[in-house]
């Protein structure tokens, strides 16, 4: 029986360089020749002090086991947090203390400092845990997608104190990108496709699964996120309707925040004042957007192939202190995790 590698520390793999277009400092955090990738763009992966982050890595060849590692933003303290075959839907608590993930329907918690692992609670009738997970800002409830024993898709709500798990919504359609509005925890949004509404894919419900309804956001490409504590959603438009729009229930029409480029995967800062997005068809690099002024500037050019495997998609997101944009790139031929440092002067200029 192999030794458990949870808590094992590795040598730093960091590399430093400057983006050739903007000159901004880039840190490559991973360099081991297997697929490494940040969490999906709307999933928390930073500690609140922005000093440490978690990421996914396969430590063997194709179809190898996927585990979660932590590393400091300076590239030091590269430590393995999980060591098992089924690590699904990982997310870091907003407190920065715990990594949560699902194993065959069981919510698992790992202390990222002591590496103690606990099974918290089990979701009944779960055949497979898959897709995204989402936490309320107080870390009390985790929502996640799952395939049930009956073949239906479902959204499950886990209590992180171990008091239980319940199915809040179940259907025969595919459900993806589940996100709870984090600050009040009363609204739950998901992506699914209804043949009756081919141009719409975002749906909303109460956190208990009631009042399921379509959101009037046509032509979204399925990449979206709650915007701070505004109760509004941001979504990228598909390839025929370039741009990023904001929308909240009760708004008369979506508000176009950015246009003229094909923004692909966009995310926002915790306060909802900033967005960052990769671009594709054509690839015009990572762009930062100030929501109030609607100014747009280039951060860097990741050089990724932006091809079918998701770890070739940059999927950028901010650190809580707005010092970094974290992104994926396979510019070296292998998927790695990078940090682009945001100059204070850039943020000040864009806010004016």
Secondary structure by P-SEA (a helix, b strand, c coil): ccccccccccccbbbbbcccccccccccccccccccccccccccccccccccccccccccccccccbbbbbccccccccccccccccccccccccccbbbbbcccbbbbbcccccccccccccccccccccbbbbcccccbbbbcccccccccbbbbbccccccccccccccccccccccccccccbbbbbbbbcccccccccccccccccccccccccccccccccccccbbbbbbccccbbbbbbcccccccccccccccccbbbbcccccccccccccccccbbbbcccccbbbbcccccccccccccccccccccccccccccccccccccbbbbbbbbaaaaaaaac
